[in-house]
Amino acid sequence: MTNKRQELRHIVKASVKLSHSVFGEIDAITADISNTGVFVCIDNKPTLPKGAHIKLQFLSSVYPNVRFNTRVVRVTDEGFGLVFVDYEYHGERFSMDNLKYIWNHEA
């Protein structure tokens, strides 16, 4: 199996909340994260196909009210590989490029 990842992944164990109409809200833990996506480990993982959209919130973030819109790109027994699509903050949607711009200018 070849590695198709374009971005370097970092091992990060963070608490997240996942939301989807099939399962409501569930808590999970990240295994790794990159600029473009995240892998989440889930106990009693619900069945979702590749391409399903899930909202993700980092619970211990400085901005816990930011909700990321993600898409399932990988499904394993342990959890889901999710790619970031965009994010929502105070009811507005923004591109991931917008967030990268903000981070680069606040650092």
MITORPA-586781 format. One record per residue: residue in three letters; x, y, z of N, C-alpha, C in turn. Coordinates in steps of 0.1 Angstrom, whole numbers, padded with zeros to 4 digits, always signed. Layout:
residues N
ALAXYZXYZXYZ...
***
This chain:
residues 107
MET+0008-0012+0000+0000+0000+0000+0009+0012+0000THR+0006+0021-0009+0014+0034-0010+0008+0045-0002ASN+0016+0054+0003+0012+0065+0011+0008+0076+0002LYS-0005+0080+0001-0009+0091-0007-0010+0104-0001ARG-0006+0105+0012-0007+0117+0019+0002+0128+0014GLN-0003+0140+0013+0005+0151+0008+0011+0159+0020GLU+0005+0158+0031+0009+0166+0043+0015+0157+0054LEU+0025+0162+0061+0031+0155+0072+0021+0154+0083ARG+0019+0142+0089+0010+0140+0100+0018+0140+0113HIS+0011+0146+0124+0017+0146+0137+0008+0138+0146ILE+0014+0130+0155+0007+0123+0165+0001+0133+0175VAL-0012+0133+0176-0018+0142+0186-0030+0135+0191LYS-0030+0134+0205-0042+0128+0212-0050+0140+0217ALA-0061+0143+0211-0070+0154+0215-0084+0149+0215SER-0092+0154+0225-0106+0150+0226-0114+0158+0216VAL-0123+0151+0208-0131+0158+0198-0145+0153+0200LYS-0155+0161+0195-0169+0157+0194-0172+0156+0179LEU-0178+0145+0175-0182+0143+0162-0198+0144+0161SER-0203+0150+0150-0217+0151+0149-0221+0147+0135HIS-0232+0139+0134-0237+0134+0121-0252+0130+0124SER-0260+0131+0113-0274+0128+0115-0276+0113+0118VAL-0267+0104+0114-0269+0090+0116-0267+0086+0131PHE-0257+0093+0138-0254+0089+0152-0255+0100+0162GLY-0259+0112+0157-0260+0123+0167-0247+0128+0170GLU-0243+0129+0183-0230+0134+0187-0223+0123+0195ILE-0210+0121+0192-0202+0111+0200-0188+0117+0202ASP-0182+0113+0213-0169+0117+0216-0158+0108+0210ALA-0147+0113+0206-0136+0105+0200-0123+0111+0204ILE-0112+0104+0201-0099+0109+0203-0091+0109+0190THR-0084+0119+0187-0076+0119+0175-0063+0110+0177ALA-0059+0105+0166-0046+0097+0166-0035+0105+0160ASP-0039+0112+0149-0029+0121+0142-0036+0132+0135ILE-0029+0142+0131-0035+0154+0125-0024+0160+0115SER-0029+0166+0105-0021+0173+0095-0028+0186+0092ASN-0023+0194+0082-0029+0206+0078-0042+0203+0070THR-0043+0191+0065-0055+0188+0056-0065+0178+0062GLY-0061+0171+0073-0070+0161+0079-0066+0156+0092VAL-0074+0146+0097-0072+0140+0110-0078+0126+0110PHE-0071+0117+0118-0077+0104+0120-0083+0104+0134VAL-0095+0099+0135-0102+0099+0148-0104+0084+0152CYS-0101+0081+0164-0104+0067+0170-0117+0068+0177ILE-0126+0058+0175-0139+0058+0180-0143+0045+0186ASP-0147+0045+0199-0152+0032+0205-0166+0030+0199ASN-0170+0018+0196-0183+0015+0190-0186+0023+0178LYS-0176+0023+0169-0177+0031+0156-0190+0029+0149PRO-0197+0040+0145-0209+0038+0137-0205+0035+0123THR-0214+0030+0115-0212+0026+0101-0215+0038+0092LEU-0204+0043+0086-0206+0054+0076-0197+0051+0064PRO-0202+0055+0052-0194+0052+0040-0183+0063+0038LYS-0174+0060+0029-0165+0070+0025-0173+0081+0018GLY-0169+0094+0020-0177+0105+0014-0187+0111+0023ALA-0190+0104+0034-0200+0110+0044-0194+0122+0050HIS-0202+0132+0054-0197+0144+0060-0200+0144+0075ILE-0190+0148+0083-0191+0148+0097-0186+0162+0102LYS-0193+0167+0112-0188+0179+0119-0179+0175+0130LEU-0168+0182+0132-0158+0179+0142-0155+0192+0150GLN-0155+0190+0163-0151+0201+0173-0140+0196+0181PHE-0129+0204+0182-0118+0201+0192-0122+0206+0205LEU-0124+0198+0215-0130+0202+0228-0120+0209+0237SER-0107+0207+0235-0098+0214+0244-0091+0225+0236SER-0096+0230+0225-0091+0240+0217-0092+0254+0224VAL-0084+0263+0220-0085+0277+0224-0098+0283+0219TYR-0103+0277+0207-0115+0281+0201-0125+0269+0200PRO-0130+0265+0211-0139+0253+0211-0152+0254+0203ASN-0156+0267+0200-0168+0269+0192-0166+0268+0177VAL-0154+0266+0172-0151+0263+0158-0155+0249+0155ARG-0163+0248+0145-0168+0234+0140-0162+0232+0126PHE-0155+0221+0125-0149+0218+0112-0159+0209+0104ASN-0161+0212+0092-0169+0203+0083-0158+0194+0076THR-0160+0181+0078-0150+0171+0073-0157+0161+0064ARG-0149+0153+0057-0154+0143+0048-0146+0130+0051VAL-0153+0119+0052-0147+0106+0055-0139+0102+0042VAL-0126+0099+0043-0118+0095+0032-0112+0081+0035ARG-0113+0076+0047-0108+0063+0051-0116+0058+0063VAL-0119+0045+0062-0126+0038+0072-0118+0026+0077THR-0116+0025+0090-0109+0013+0095-0117+0008+0107ASP-0113-0003+0113-0119-0009+0125-0118+0001+0136GLU-0107+0009+0136-0104+0018+0148-0111+0031+0146GLY-0115+0036+0134-0121+0049+0133-0121+0054+0118PHE-0121+0067+0117-0122+0074+0104-0111+0083+0101GLY-0106+0083+0089-0097+0093+0084-0106+0104+0078LEU-0104+0116+0082-0113+0127+0078-0104+0138+0071VAL-0109+0144+0061-0103+0155+0054-0111+0168+0058PHE-0104+0179+0061-0111+0191+0064-0116+0197+0051VAL-0129+0201+0052-0136+0207+0040-0136+0222+0042ASP-0141+0227+0053-0141+0241+0057-0145+0241+0072TYR-0147+0253+0077-0151+0254+0091-0161+0265+0093GLU-0168+0264+0105-0179+0273+0109-0175+0280+0122TYR-0178+0293+0122-0175+0300+0135-0186+0311+0136HIS-0193+0311+0147-0204+0320+0149-0214+0320+0137GLY-0218+0308+0132-0228+0307+0122-0224+0310+0108GLU-0211+0313+0106-0206+0316+0093-0196+0305+0088ARG-0196+0302+0075-0186+0292+0070-0174+0299+0064PHE-0163+0293+0066-0150+0299+0060-0142+0288+0054SER-0134+0292+0045-0125+0282+0038-0113+0278+0047MET-0107+0267+0045-0095+0263+0053-0084+0273+0050ASP-0083+0278+0038-0073+0288+0035-0074+0300+0044ASN-0086+0304+0047-0088+0316+0056-0082+0313+0069LEU-0084+0301+0074-0079+0297+0088-0064+0297+0088LYS-0058+0291+0077-0043+0291+0076-0038+0305+0076TYR-0045+0314+0069-0040+0328+0068-0040+0334+0082ILE-0051+0332+0089-0053+0338+0103-0041+0332+0112TRP-0039+0319+0112-0029+0313+0120-0015+0319+0117ASN-0012+0320+0104+0001+0325+0099+0003+0340+0104HIS-0008+0348+0105-0006+0362+0109-0007+0364+0123GLU-0012+0354+0131-0012+0355+0146+0000+0350+0152ALA+0007+0342+0145+0019+0335+0151+0031+0345+0152
***
